[in-house]
């Protein structure tokens, strides 16, 4: 039996890629567009060769908190199970940490920040 997808994960980068989702979650993940206020996107060099090979890029976006309501990041909210959140944690390299945020829609979701 499949675990329910009760967790929300806001994604703005490679976790939106079909090949990354299939490898990380074993399925394509449904989701909706949403916006995260108070953050901006920066970029980091990723040295984990598995992540580079899977995503096709050695430079990945990373969120930086600004606290300004004028700053917004557009992305997608994925519906994941607790096990899939754990799988996303394994995919993300040590440059990222997972935190809870409130999106423009009013929903609370996890997101990976730098």
ChimeraX commands (.cxc) that place a marker at each C-alpha (Angstrom):
marker #1 position 0.00,0.00,0.00 radius 0.5
marker #1 position 1.30,3.45,-0.93 radius 0.5
marker #1 position 1.82,5.98,1.85 radius 0.5
marker #1 position -0.42,9.09,1.55 radius 0.5
marker #1 position 1.17,12.24,0.11 radius 0.5
marker #1 position 0.38,14.62,2.99 radius 0.5
marker #1 position 3.62,16.62,2.93 radius 0.5
marker #1 position 4.05,19.73,0.75 radius 0.5
marker #1 position 7.44,20.61,-0.71 radius 0.5
marker #1 position 7.99,23.91,-2.53 radius 0.5
marker #1 position 10.51,23.36,-5.29 radius 0.5
marker #1 position 12.18,25.94,-7.50 radius 0.5
marker #1 position 14.95,23.90,-9.13 radius 0.5
marker #1 position 15.97,20.41,-10.15 radius 0.5
marker #1 position 13.32,18.54,-8.12 radius 0.5
marker #1 position 10.90,19.75,-10.81 radius 0.5
marker #1 position 12.76,17.69,-13.47 radius 0.5
marker #1 position 11.02,14.45,-14.49 radius 0.5
marker #1 position 14.25,12.43,-14.44 radius 0.5
marker #1 position 15.12,13.69,-10.94 radius 0.5
marker #1 position 11.62,12.90,-9.65 radius 0.5
marker #1 position 11.65,9.40,-11.14 radius 0.5
marker #1 position 15.05,8.65,-9.61 radius 0.5
marker #1 position 14.31,10.28,-6.23 radius 0.5
marker #1 position 10.65,9.34,-5.71 radius 0.5
marker #1 position 10.10,6.51,-8.19 radius 0.5
marker #1 position 7.24,8.46,-9.79 radius 0.5
marker #1 position 6.30,11.75,-11.37 radius 0.5
marker #1 position 4.86,14.03,-8.68 radius 0.5
marker #1 position 1.74,16.14,-9.01 radius 0.5
marker #1 position 1.92,19.76,-7.97 radius 0.5
marker #1 position 0.71,23.30,-8.45 radius 0.5
marker #1 position 2.36,26.63,-9.12 radius 0.5
marker #1 position 2.91,28.84,-6.07 radius 0.5
marker #1 position 5.14,31.70,-4.94 radius 0.5
marker #1 position 7.47,32.05,-1.95 radius 0.5
marker #1 position 7.76,35.63,-0.64 radius 0.5
marker #1 position 10.80,37.02,1.19 radius 0.5
marker #1 position 13.41,35.01,-0.72 radius 0.5
marker #1 position 15.57,35.37,-3.79 radius 0.5
marker #1 position 17.49,32.82,-5.88 radius 0.5
marker #1 position 21.27,32.56,-5.85 radius 0.5
marker #1 position 23.42,29.81,-7.39 radius 0.5
marker #1 position 25.90,27.32,-5.94 radius 0.5
marker #1 position 28.39,24.85,-7.37 radius 0.5
marker #1 position 27.39,21.26,-6.61 radius 0.5
marker #1 position 30.26,18.79,-6.33 radius 0.5
marker #1 position 28.22,15.61,-5.71 radius 0.5
marker #1 position 28.75,13.77,-9.01 radius 0.5
marker #1 position 25.57,11.69,-8.65 radius 0.5
marker #1 position 23.45,14.85,-8.34 radius 0.5
marker #1 position 25.33,16.51,-11.22 radius 0.5
marker #1 position 24.81,13.45,-13.45 radius 0.5
marker #1 position 21.14,13.15,-12.56 radius 0.5
marker #1 position 20.28,16.84,-12.93 radius 0.5
marker #1 position 22.63,17.51,-15.83 radius 0.5
marker #1 position 24.04,20.60,-14.11 radius 0.5
marker #1 position 26.88,21.38,-11.70 radius 0.5
marker #1 position 25.41,24.79,-10.82 radius 0.5
marker #1 position 22.09,24.68,-8.93 radius 0.5
marker #1 position 19.75,27.38,-7.66 radius 0.5
marker #1 position 19.57,28.00,-3.92 radius 0.5
marker #1 position 17.20,30.21,-1.94 radius 0.5
marker #1 position 18.46,33.07,0.17 radius 0.5
marker #1 position 16.15,34.73,2.70 radius 0.5
marker #1 position 15.83,38.49,2.29 radius 0.5
marker #1 position 12.85,39.20,4.53 radius 0.5
marker #1 position 11.53,41.64,1.92 radius 0.5
marker #1 position 7.96,41.08,0.71 radius 0.5
marker #1 position 9.07,42.51,-2.65 radius 0.5
marker #1 position 11.32,39.48,-3.23 radius 0.5
marker #1 position 9.48,36.42,-4.54 radius 0.5
marker #1 position 10.46,33.04,-5.97 radius 0.5
marker #1 position 8.13,31.23,-8.38 radius 0.5
marker #1 position 8.03,27.45,-8.12 radius 0.5
marker #1 position 5.82,24.39,-7.66 radius 0.5
marker #1 position 4.35,22.71,-4.62 radius 0.5
marker #1 position 4.81,18.94,-4.76 radius 0.5
marker #1 position 2.60,16.53,-2.81 radius 0.5
marker #1 position 4.89,13.97,-1.13 radius 0.5
marker #1 position 4.74,11.24,1.48 radius 0.5
marker #1 position 6.99,11.33,4.57 radius 0.5
marker #1 position 9.23,8.71,2.93 radius 0.5
marker #1 position 9.50,10.87,-0.20 radius 0.5
marker #1 position 10.51,13.87,1.93 radius 0.5
marker #1 position 13.28,11.65,3.35 radius 0.5
marker #1 position 14.27,10.74,-0.23 radius 0.5
marker #1 position 14.40,14.44,-1.15 radius 0.5
marker #1 position 16.66,15.03,1.88 radius 0.5
marker #1 position 19.01,12.36,0.52 radius 0.5
marker #1 position 19.00,13.95,-2.95 radius 0.5
marker #1 position 19.79,17.46,-1.71 radius 0.5
marker #1 position 23.48,18.03,-0.97 radius 0.5
marker #1 position 24.83,19.43,2.29 radius 0.5
marker #1 position 24.67,22.99,0.89 radius 0.5
marker #1 position 20.90,22.89,1.53 radius 0.5
marker #1 position 18.76,22.59,4.64 radius 0.5
marker #1 position 15.01,21.98,4.79 radius 0.5
marker #1 position 12.80,24.57,6.54 radius 0.5
marker #1 position 9.06,25.32,6.79 radius 0.5
marker #1 position 7.73,28.39,4.99 radius 0.5
marker #1 position 4.39,30.01,4.24 radius 0.5
marker #1 position 3.63,30.48,0.55 radius 0.5
marker #1 position 1.58,33.22,-1.14 radius 0.5
marker #1 position -1.31,30.74,-1.29 radius 0.5
marker #1 position -1.29,30.59,2.52 radius 0.5
marker #1 position -0.15,26.96,2.52 radius 0.5
marker #1 position 2.74,25.83,4.71 radius 0.5
marker #1 position 5.39,23.78,2.91 radius 0.5
marker #1 position 8.91,22.50,3.26 radius 0.5
marker #1 position 11.61,24.13,1.13 radius 0.5
marker #1 position 15.37,23.72,0.76 radius 0.5
marker #1 position 17.38,26.87,1.46 radius 0.5
marker #1 position 21.08,27.67,1.52 radius 0.5
marker link #1:1,2 radius 0.2
marker link #1:2,3 radius 0.2
marker link #1:3,4 radius 0.2
marker link #1:4,5 radius 0.2
marker link #1:5,6 radius 0.2
marker link #1:6,7 radius 0.2
marker link #1:7,8 radius 0.2
marker link #1:8,9 radius 0.2
marker link #1:9,10 radius 0.2
marker link #1:10,11 radius 0.2
marker link #1:11,12 radius 0.2
marker link #1:12,13 radius 0.2
marker link #1:13,14 radius 0.2
marker link #1:14,15 radius 0.2
marker link #1:15,16 radius 0.2
marker link #1:16,17 radius 0.2
marker link #1:17,18 radius 0.2
marker link #1:18,19 radius 0.2
marker link #1:19,20 radius 0.2
marker link #1:20,21 radius 0.2
marker link #1:21,22 radius 0.2
marker link #1:22,23 radius 0.2
marker link #1:23,24 radius 0.2
marker link #1:24,25 radius 0.2
marker link #1:25,26 radius 0.2
marker link #1:26,27 radius 0.2
marker link #1:27,28 radius 0.2
marker link #1:28,29 radius 0.2
marker link #1:29,30 radius 0.2
marker link #1:30,31 radius 0.2
marker link #1:31,32 radius 0.2
marker link #1:32,33 radius 0.2
marker link #1:33,34 radius 0.2
marker link #1:34,35 radius 0.2
marker link #1:35,36 radius 0.2
marker link #1:36,37 radius 0.2
marker link #1:37,38 radius 0.2
marker link #1:38,39 radius 0.2
marker link #1:39,40 radius 0.2
marker link #1:40,41 radius 0.2
marker link #1:41,42 radius 0.2
marker link #1:42,43 radius 0.2
marker link #1:43,44 radius 0.2
marker link #1:44,45 radius 0.2
marker link #1:45,46 radius 0.2
marker link #1:46,47 radius 0.2
marker link #1:47,48 radius 0.2
marker link #1:48,49 radius 0.2
marker link #1:49,50 radius 0.2
marker link #1:50,51 radius 0.2
marker link #1:51,52 radius 0.2
marker link #1:52,53 radius 0.2
marker link #1:53,54 radius 0.2
marker link #1:54,55 radius 0.2
marker link #1:55,56 radius 0.2
marker link #1:56,57 radius 0.2
marker link #1:57,58 radius 0.2
marker link #1:58,59 radius 0.2
marker link #1:59,60 radius 0.2
marker link #1:60,61 radius 0.2
marker link #1:61,62 radius 0.2
marker link #1:62,63 radius 0.2
marker link #1:63,64 radius 0.2
marker link #1:64,65 radius 0.2
marker link #1:65,66 radius 0.2
marker link #1:66,67 radius 0.2
marker link #1:67,68 radius 0.2
marker link #1:68,69 radius 0.2
marker link #1:69,70 radius 0.2
marker link #1:70,71 radius 0.2
marker link #1:71,72 radius 0.2
marker link #1:72,73 radius 0.2
marker link #1:73,74 radius 0.2
marker link #1:74,75 radius 0.2
marker link #1:75,76 radius 0.2
marker link #1:76,77 radius 0.2
marker link #1:77,78 radius 0.2
marker link #1:78,79 radius 0.2
marker link #1:79,80 radius 0.2
marker link #1:80,81 radius 0.2
marker link #1:81,82 radius 0.2
marker link #1:82,83 radius 0.2
marker link #1:83,84 radius 0.2
marker link #1:84,85 radius 0.2
marker link #1:85,86 radius 0.2
marker link #1:86,87 radius 0.2
marker link #1:87,88 radius 0.2
marker link #1:88,89 radius 0.2
marker link #1:89,90 radius 0.2
marker link #1:90,91 radius 0.2
marker link #1:91,92 radius 0.2
marker link #1:92,93 radius 0.2
marker link #1:93,94 radius 0.2
marker link #1:94,95 radius 0.2
marker link #1:95,96 radius 0.2
marker link #1:96,97 radius 0.2
marker link #1:97,98 radius 0.2
marker link #1:98,99 radius 0.2
marker link #1:99,100 radius 0.2
marker link #1:100,101 radius 0.2
marker link #1:101,102 radius 0.2
marker link #1:102,103 radius 0.2
marker link #1:103,104 radius 0.2
marker link #1:104,105 radius 0.2
marker link #1:105,106 radius 0.2
marker link #1:106,107 radius 0.2
marker link #1:107,108 radius 0.2
marker link #1:108,109 radius 0.2
marker link #1:109,110 radius 0.2
marker link #1:110,111 radius 0.2
marker link #1:111,112 radius 0.2
marker link #1:112,113 radius 0.2
marker link #1:113,114 radius 0.2
view
